[in-house]
């Protein structure tokens, strides 16, 4: 996973890199590369990488969710930064 130049590291960046590498080690069943991105809460892309199939992406998603990142899938957001899946820190919204 490559960090974008001129962007500060997101929270837990070493853990994100570790989750990405663990996911890449999962056996590929059907090669279908997917690009994944990590954004800050404001939507700025800070890191990007490519995983080789949906199983790897799903494993990465499980790790990211455990770190408090929500998943956006292509078509749900206008700002996907050219990625198939983007992860952004989830923010809690208080309701009255």
ZIVEN-V586243 format. One record per residue. N is the residue number from 1. RES is the residue in three letters. PSI is psi in radians with two decimals (999 if undefined). Layout:
n=N res=RES psi=PSI
n=N res=RES psi=PSI
//
This chain:
n=1 res=UNK psi=2.29
n=2 res=UNK psi=2.26
n=3 res=UNK psi=2.41
n=4 res=UNK psi=2.41
n=5 res=UNK psi=2.58
n=6 res=UNK psi=0.33
n=7 res=UNK psi=2.37
n=8 res=UNK psi=2.69
n=9 res=UNK psi=2.42
n=10 res=UNK psi=2.84
n=11 res=UNK psi=2.46
n=12 res=UNK psi=0.53
n=13 res=UNK psi=-0.74
n=14 res=UNK psi=-0.67
n=15 res=UNK psi=-0.60
n=16 res=UNK psi=-0.79
n=17 res=UNK psi=-0.73
n=18 res=UNK psi=-0.76
n=19 res=UNK psi=-0.67
n=20 res=UNK psi=-0.80
n=21 res=UNK psi=-0.70
n=22 res=UNK psi=-0.74
n=23 res=UNK psi=-0.68
n=24 res=UNK psi=-0.43
n=25 res=UNK psi=-0.25
n=26 res=UNK psi=2.36
n=27 res=UNK psi=2.39
n=28 res=UNK psi=2.20
n=29 res=UNK psi=-0.86
n=30 res=UNK psi=1.90
n=31 res=UNK psi=2.07
n=32 res=UNK psi=1.40
n=33 res=UNK psi=2.42
n=34 res=UNK psi=2.34
n=35 res=UNK psi=2.40
n=36 res=UNK psi=2.53
n=37 res=UNK psi=2.71
n=38 res=UNK psi=2.23
n=39 res=UNK psi=2.80
n=40 res=UNK psi=3.02
n=41 res=UNK psi=-0.49
n=42 res=UNK psi=0.04
n=43 res=UNK psi=-0.01
n=44 res=UNK psi=2.23
n=45 res=UNK psi=2.26
n=46 res=UNK psi=-0.32
n=47 res=UNK psi=2.64
n=48 res=UNK psi=2.58
n=49 res=UNK psi=3.04
n=50 res=UNK psi=2.26
n=51 res=UNK psi=2.67
n=52 res=UNK psi=-0.31
n=53 res=UNK psi=3.03
n=54 res=UNK psi=-0.56
n=55 res=UNK psi=-0.73
n=56 res=UNK psi=-0.72
n=57 res=UNK psi=-0.73
n=58 res=UNK psi=-0.74
n=59 res=UNK psi=-0.76
n=60 res=UNK psi=-0.70
n=61 res=UNK psi=-0.73
n=62 res=UNK psi=-0.78
n=63 res=UNK psi=-0.76
n=64 res=UNK psi=-0.71
n=65 res=UNK psi=-0.67
n=66 res=UNK psi=-0.44
n=67 res=UNK psi=0.07
n=68 res=UNK psi=0.34
n=69 res=UNK psi=2.31
n=70 res=UNK psi=2.76
n=71 res=UNK psi=2.28
n=72 res=UNK psi=2.31
n=73 res=UNK psi=2.56
n=74 res=UNK psi=2.25
n=75 res=UNK psi=-0.36
n=76 res=UNK psi=-0.39
n=77 res=UNK psi=2.56
n=78 res=UNK psi=-0.42
n=79 res=UNK psi=1.25
n=80 res=UNK psi=-0.09
n=81 res=UNK psi=0.53
n=82 res=UNK psi=0.21
n=83 res=UNK psi=2.69
n=84 res=UNK psi=-0.64
n=85 res=UNK psi=2.36
n=86 res=UNK psi=2.46
n=87 res=UNK psi=2.33
n=88 res=UNK psi=2.48
n=89 res=UNK psi=2.35
n=90 res=UNK psi=2.44
n=91 res=UNK psi=2.44
n=92 res=UNK psi=2.39
n=93 res=UNK psi=2.14
n=94 res=UNK psi=2.41
n=95 res=UNK psi=2.60
n=96 res=UNK psi=999
//
